[in-house]
Amino acid sequence: MAAARTLIVVVSLALGLTACKRPSPEACEAASRRWFTLIYWDEAEKEIAAAPPEQREALRKAKAADHDTKLEQGLELAMNKCRAARDFDGVACMKNASTADQARKCWSPEKH
C-alpha cells in the first residue's frame, strides 16, 4: 500500500513538473521586445514614408517616443502570453528574426 502511494506521488510530481515547462521570463521578454519592435517599426516606417518629406524627421522622433511607451505598457501582458503559450519554437524563432515578416512567421496572433 505504501509503495503504491509512493508511486502515485512520484508519477503525479513528474507529470506536474513536465506540464509546467515554460520559456523563461527572460527569454519571453527578449522575444516580446524583438517582436514588438520589428512589427512597430515596419508599420511606422510605412507611415513615415507616406508623410510629406518635411514632416518625416519629426514624425520619426514622435514614433520613437511612442514605441518606448507602448512597449513598456504591453510588455508584461506579452510576456505572460508568451509563457502561457509554452511556445519554445516561437521564442527561438524570434531570437533570429530580423524583419517584421520573419517575426510574423514566428508568432501568429492566435498563439500570442
MDTraj code that builds the backbone (N, CA, C; nanometers):
import mdtraj as md
import numpy as np

residues = "MET ALA ALA ALA ARG THR LEU ILE VAL VAL VAL SER LEU ALA LEU GLY LEU THR ALA CYS LYS ARG PRO SER PRO GLU ALA CYS GLU ALA ALA SER ARG ARG TRP PHE THR LEU ILE TYR TRP ASP GLU ALA GLU LYS GLU ILE ALA ALA ALA PRO PRO GLU GLN ARG GLU ALA LEU ARG LYS ALA LYS ALA ALA ASP HIS ASP THR LYS LEU GLU GLN GLY LEU GLU LEU ALA MET ASN LYS CYS ARG ALA ALA ARG ASP PHE ASP GLY VAL ALA CYS MET LYS ASN ALA SER THR ALA ASP GLN ALA ARG LYS CYS TRP SER PRO GLU LYS HIS".split()
xyz = np.array([
    [0.0818, -0.1191, 0.0000],
    [0.0000, 0.0000, 0.0000],
    [0.0865, 0.1258, 0.0000],
    [0.1891, 0.1279, 0.0839],
    [0.2787, 0.2435, 0.0901],
    [0.3544, 0.2599, -0.0407],
    [0.3920, 0.1505, -0.1028],
    [0.4632, 0.1565, -0.2301],
    [0.3735, 0.2146, -0.3386],
    [0.2459, 0.1776, -0.3361],
    [0.1509, 0.2301, -0.4343],
    [0.1324, 0.3807, -0.4174],
    [0.1228, 0.4259, -0.2935],
    [0.1103, 0.5704, -0.2678],
    [0.2348, 0.6441, -0.3138],
    [0.3493, 0.5866, -0.2842],
    [0.4755, 0.6482, -0.3258],
    [0.4808, 0.6585, -0.4773],
    [0.4411, 0.5531, -0.5470],
    [0.4406, 0.5537, -0.6927],
    [0.3459, 0.6606, -0.7457],
    [0.2285, 0.6717, -0.6864],
    [0.1315, 0.7730, -0.7293],
    [0.1881, 0.9135, -0.7085],
    [0.2516, 0.9357, -0.5957],
    [0.3106, 1.0670, -0.5677],
    [0.4216, 1.0982, -0.6673],
    [0.5077, 1.0021, -0.6947],
    [0.6191, 1.0233, -0.7874],
    [0.5676, 1.0502, -0.9283],
    [0.4724, 0.9724, -0.9746],
    [0.4156, 0.9920, -1.1078],
    [0.3450, 1.1277, -1.1162],
    [0.2676, 1.1622, -1.0149],
    [0.1985, 1.2914, -1.0136],
    [0.2966, 1.4067, -1.0165],
    [0.4025, 1.3963, -0.9395],
    [0.5047, 1.5007, -0.9375],
    [0.5727, 1.5126, -1.0728],
    [0.6065, 1.4002, -1.1331],
    [0.6719, 1.4023, -1.2641],
    [0.5811, 1.4650, -1.3696],
    [0.4549, 1.4287, -1.3690],
    [0.3611, 1.4875, -1.4641],
    [0.3432, 1.6370, -1.4387],
    [0.3371, 1.6757, -1.3148],
    [0.3223, 1.8171, -1.2804],
    [0.4412, 1.8995, -1.3260],
    [0.5592, 1.8482, -1.3067],
    [0.6786, 1.9211, -1.3484],
    [0.6877, 1.9313, -1.4996],
    [0.6496, 1.8261, -1.5693],
    [0.6518, 1.8283, -1.7150],
    [0.5518, 1.9304, -1.7677],
    [0.4352, 1.9367, -1.7077],
    [0.3311, 2.0283, -1.7540],
    [0.3668, 2.1743, -1.7277],
    [0.4584, 2.2013, -1.6386],
    [0.4923, 2.3382, -1.6020],
    [0.6060, 2.3971, -1.6846],
    [0.6578, 2.3236, -1.7798],
    [0.7680, 2.3767, -1.8600],
    [0.7190, 2.4945, -1.9428],
    [0.7897, 2.6042, -1.9258],
    [0.7573, 2.7270, -1.9980],
    [0.8871, 2.7964, -2.0333],
    [0.8860, 2.8780, -2.1381],
    [1.0047, 2.9589, -2.1645],
    [1.0329, 3.0484, -2.0440],
    [1.1567, 3.0805, -2.0222],
    [1.1933, 3.1641, -1.9081],
    [1.1373, 3.3053, -1.9256],
    [1.1186, 3.3754, -1.8137],
    [1.0741, 3.5150, -1.8248],
    [1.1710, 3.5987, -1.9096],
    [1.2992, 3.5719, -1.8956],
    [1.3994, 3.6483, -1.9718],
    [1.3865, 3.6215, -2.1216],
    [1.3674, 3.4944, -2.1577],
    [1.3535, 3.4596, -2.2994],
    [1.2268, 3.5220, -2.3574],
    [1.1182, 3.5171, -2.2812],
    [0.9934, 3.5763, -2.3286],
    [1.0028, 3.7284, -2.3376],
    [1.0733, 3.7892, -2.2442],
    [1.0893, 3.9347, -2.2516],
    [1.1677, 3.9734, -2.3768],
    [1.2776, 3.9051, -2.4010],
    [1.3599, 3.9363, -2.5191],
    [1.2803, 3.9132, -2.6476],
    [1.2081, 3.8022, -2.6551],
    [1.1293, 3.7715, -2.7745],
    [1.0168, 3.8728, -2.7926],
    [0.9509, 3.9089, -2.6839],
    [0.8404, 4.0052, -2.6914],
    [0.8907, 4.1424, -2.7337],
    [1.0025, 4.1835, -2.6777],
    [1.0602, 4.3128, -2.7168],
    [1.0968, 4.3126, -2.8650],
    [1.1597, 4.2070, -2.9125],
    [1.2007, 4.1999, -3.0534],
    [1.0779, 4.2006, -3.1430],
    [0.9775, 4.1174, -3.1087],
    [0.8574, 4.1102, -3.1916],
    [0.7920, 4.2475, -3.2017],
    [0.7687, 4.3117, -3.0870],
    [0.7018, 4.4416, -3.0883],
    [0.7810, 4.5431, -3.1693],
    [0.9109, 4.5470, -3.1491],
    [0.9947, 4.6456, -3.2173],
    [0.9937, 4.6249, -3.3684],
    [1.0086, 4.5009, -3.4123],
    [1.0083, 4.4749, -3.5564],
    [0.8743, 4.5101, -3.6198],
    [0.7662, 4.4701, -3.5562],
    [0.6325, 4.4985, -3.6108],
    [0.6026, 4.6485, -3.6054],
    [0.6337, 4.7110, -3.4925],
    [0.6068, 4.8537, -3.4748],
    [0.6778, 4.9360, -3.5825],
    [0.8078, 4.9120, -3.5989],
    [0.8835, 4.9929, -3.6932],
    [0.8498, 4.9612, -3.8380],
    [0.8074, 4.8398, -3.8662],
    [0.7622, 4.8081, -4.0013],
    [0.6421, 4.8955, -4.0370],
    [0.5479, 4.9047, -3.9458],
    [0.4293, 4.9873, -3.9693],
    [0.4611, 5.1366, -3.9626],
    [0.5467, 5.1753, -3.8695],
    [0.5809, 5.3173, -3.8549],
    [0.6552, 5.3696, -3.9778],
    [0.7456, 5.2892, -4.0316],
    [0.8217, 5.3335, -4.1492],
    [0.7313, 5.3565, -4.2697],
    [0.6266, 5.2767, -4.2813],
    [0.5311, 5.2986, -4.3903],
    [0.4590, 5.4320, -4.3718],
    [0.4207, 5.4615, -4.2492],
    [0.3538, 5.5885, -4.2196],
    [0.4488, 5.7056, -4.2415],
    [0.5719, 5.6905, -4.1982],
    [0.6716, 5.7977, -4.2159],
    [0.6973, 5.8232, -4.3639],
    [0.7098, 5.7168, -4.4423],
    [0.7352, 5.7314, -4.5858],
    [0.6192, 5.8000, -4.6565],
    [0.4972, 5.7811, -4.6073],
    [0.3802, 5.8430, -4.6691],
    [0.3640, 5.9904, -4.6300],
    [0.4339, 6.0332, -4.5259],
    [0.4237, 6.1725, -4.4794],
    [0.5032, 6.2644, -4.5727],
    [0.4671, 6.3916, -4.5744],
    [0.5453, 6.4873, -4.6535],
    [0.6907, 6.4883, -4.6045],
    [0.7862, 6.5032, -4.6954],
    [0.9284, 6.4961, -4.6583],
    [0.9675, 6.5869, -4.5421],
    [0.9103, 6.7045, -4.5352],
    [0.9476, 6.7986, -4.4296],
    [0.8947, 6.7561, -4.2917],
    [0.8032, 6.6634, -4.2874],
    [0.7461, 6.6164, -4.1611],
    [0.8047, 6.4835, -4.1132],
    [0.8829, 6.4198, -4.1952],
    [0.9290, 6.2841, -4.1645],
    [1.0184, 6.2753, -4.0413],
    [1.1104, 6.3670, -4.0271],
    [1.2026, 6.3592, -3.9126],
    [1.1278, 6.3777, -3.7809],
    [1.0383, 6.4728, -3.7749],
    [0.9598, 6.4948, -3.6533],
    [0.8704, 6.3744, -3.6242],
    [0.8135, 6.3178, -3.7290],
    [0.7287, 6.2003, -3.7118],
    [0.8109, 6.0813, -3.6615],
    [0.9315, 6.0659, -3.7154],
    [1.0193, 5.9569, -3.6703],
    [1.0527, 5.9716, -3.5209],
    [1.0793, 6.0937, -3.4767],
    [1.1084, 6.1177, -3.3347],
    [0.9858, 6.0872, -3.2482],
    [0.8700, 6.1290, -3.2953],
    [0.7469, 6.1021, -3.2211],
    [0.7208, 5.9514, -3.2136],
    [0.7469, 5.8811, -3.3226],
    [0.7278, 5.7356, -3.3253],
    [0.8254, 5.6662, -3.2295],
    [0.9463, 5.7167, -3.2186],
    [1.0450, 5.6572, -3.1269],
    [0.9963, 5.6687, -2.9824],
    [0.9450, 5.7842, -2.9468],
    [0.8930, 5.8029, -2.8108],
    [0.7695, 5.7162, -2.7890],
    [0.6842, 5.7088, -2.8883],
    [0.5623, 5.6286, -2.8796],
    [0.5968, 5.4798, -2.8670],
    [0.6985, 5.4370, -2.9383],
    [0.7434, 5.2961, -2.9318],
    [0.7781, 5.2579, -2.7891],
    [0.8606, 5.3385, -2.7263],
    [0.9049, 5.3070, -2.5901],
    [0.7886, 5.3006, -2.4922],
    [0.6962, 5.3946, -2.5039],
    [0.5804, 5.3977, -2.4154],
    [0.4923, 5.2756, -2.4353],
    [0.4589, 5.2461, -2.5593],
    [0.3717, 5.1327, -2.5881],
    [0.4371, 5.0001, -2.5521],
    [0.5670, 4.9899, -2.5751],
    [0.6378, 4.8670, -2.5408],
    [0.6288, 4.8404, -2.3915],
    [0.6572, 4.9401, -2.3128],
    [0.6542, 4.9215, -2.1679],
    [0.5120, 4.8930, -2.1176],
    [0.4124, 4.9552, -2.1806],
    [0.2737, 4.9325, -2.1389],
    [0.2274, 4.7899, -2.1680],
    [0.2758, 4.7312, -2.2756],
    [0.2276, 4.5991, -2.3155],
    [0.3209, 4.4841, -2.2851],
    [0.4378, 4.5141, -2.2308],
    [0.5388, 4.4101, -2.2135],
    [0.4961, 4.3008, -2.1170],
    [0.4398, 4.3361, -2.0048],
    [0.4020, 4.2344, -1.9060],
    [0.2981, 4.1381, -1.9632],
    [0.1974, 4.1906, -2.0300],
    [0.0946, 4.1059, -2.0897],
    [0.1558, 4.0158, -2.1971],
    [0.2424, 4.0714, -2.2808],
    [0.3063, 3.9915, -2.3856],
    [0.3902, 3.8789, -2.3260],
    [0.4625, 3.9095, -2.2194],
    [0.5443, 3.8067, -2.1539],
    [0.4553, 3.6976, -2.0948],
    [0.3451, 3.7352, -2.0331],
    [0.2526, 3.6365, -1.9762],
    [0.1951, 3.5460, -2.0845],
    [0.1574, 3.6048, -2.1973],
    [0.1045, 3.5261, -2.3085],
    [0.2117, 3.4325, -2.3637],
    [0.3314, 3.4822, -2.3742],
    [0.4438, 3.4024, -2.4242],
    [0.4660, 3.2811, -2.3356],
    [0.4715, 3.3032, -2.2071],
    [0.4972, 3.1920, -2.1145],
    [0.3803, 3.0948, -2.1121],
    [0.2585, 3.1459, -2.1163],
    [0.1409, 3.0594, -2.1133],
    [0.1313, 2.9735, -2.2390],
    [0.1761, 3.0263, -2.3511],
    [0.1695, 2.9525, -2.4774],
    [0.2691, 2.8366, -2.4815],
    [0.3722, 2.8426, -2.3970],
    [0.4754, 2.7379, -2.3937],
    [0.5338, 2.7142, -2.5328],
    [0.5522, 2.8220, -2.6060],
    [0.5969, 2.8150, -2.7452],
    [0.7490, 2.8332, -2.7527],
    [0.8212, 2.7291, -2.7183],
    [0.9671, 2.7359, -2.7208],
    [1.0190, 2.7614, -2.8625],
    [0.9526, 2.7016, -2.9623],
    [0.9956, 2.7217, -3.1009],
    [0.9775, 2.8670, -3.1440],
    [0.8642, 2.9264, -3.1054],
    [0.8397, 3.0663, -3.1400],
    [0.9405, 3.1594, -3.0749],
    [0.9752, 3.1324, -2.9500],
    [1.0742, 3.2139, -2.8791],
    [1.2103, 3.2014, -2.9479],
    [1.2470, 3.0787, -2.9843],
    [1.3750, 3.0576, -3.0535],
    [1.3746, 3.1250, -3.1904],
    [1.2622, 3.1175, -3.2582],
    [1.2491, 3.1818, -3.3888],
    [1.2678, 3.3329, -3.3766],
    [1.2054, 3.3920, -3.2736],
    [1.2165, 3.5369, -3.2541],
    [1.3598, 3.5794, -3.2269],
    [1.4384, 3.4935, -3.1658],
    [1.5780, 3.5264, -3.1375],
    [1.6535, 3.5573, -3.2665],
    [1.6133, 3.4910, -3.3750],
    [1.6827, 3.5079, -3.5032],
    [1.6104, 3.5997, -3.6005],
    [1.4910, 3.6439, -3.5657],
    [1.4144, 3.7295, -3.6571],
    [1.4798, 3.8671, -3.6685],
    [1.4887, 3.9129, -3.7917],
    [1.5457, 4.0470, -3.8117],
    [1.4549, 4.1351, -3.8968],
    [1.3418, 4.0805, -3.9398],
    [1.2442, 4.1601, -4.0150],
    [1.1057, 4.1339, -3.9571],
    [1.0145, 4.2240, -3.9883],
    [0.8767, 4.2079, -3.9410],
    [0.8133, 4.0835, -4.0020],
    [0.8430, 4.0547, -4.1268],
    [0.7865, 3.9354, -4.1898],
    [0.8346, 3.8085, -4.1192],
    [0.9617, 3.8041, -4.0846],
    [1.0124, 3.6890, -4.0102],
    [0.9447, 3.6801, -3.8737],
    [0.9266, 3.7927, -3.8078],
    [0.8620, 3.7942, -3.6758],
    [0.7190, 3.7436, -3.6855],
    [0.6477, 3.7860, -3.7881],
    [0.5089, 3.7408, -3.8051],
    [0.5016, 3.5897, -3.8254],
    [0.6001, 3.5342, -3.8896],
    [0.6021, 3.3887, -3.9102],
    [0.6336, 3.3145, -3.7804],
    [0.7066, 3.3783, -3.6904],
    [0.7407, 3.3149, -3.5629],
    [0.6204, 3.3048, -3.4718],
    [0.5440, 3.4123, -3.4642],
    [0.4315, 3.4197, -3.3711],
    [0.3076, 3.4616, -3.4451],
    [0.2110, 3.3758, -3.4477],
    [0.0836, 3.4136, -3.5065],
    [-0.0015, 3.4786, -3.3977],
    [-0.0902, 3.5688, -3.4325],
    [-0.1734, 3.6341, -3.3303],
    [-0.2584, 3.5354, -3.2511],
    [-0.2955, 3.4233, -3.3114],
    [-0.3763, 3.3252, -3.2413],
    [-0.3009, 3.2659, -3.1232],
    [-0.1701, 3.2538, -3.1348],
    [-0.0897, 3.1931, -3.0294],
    [-0.0566, 3.2935, -2.9191],
    [-0.0451, 3.4190, -2.9548],
    [0.0029, 3.5180, -2.8576],
    [-0.0925, 3.6325, -2.8487],
])
top = md.Topology()
chain = top.add_chain()
for i, resn in enumerate(residues, 1):
    res = top.add_residue(resn, chain, resSeq=i)
    for name in ("N", "CA", "C"):
        top.add_atom(name, md.element.get_by_symbol(name[0]), res)
traj = md.Trajectory(xyz[None], top)
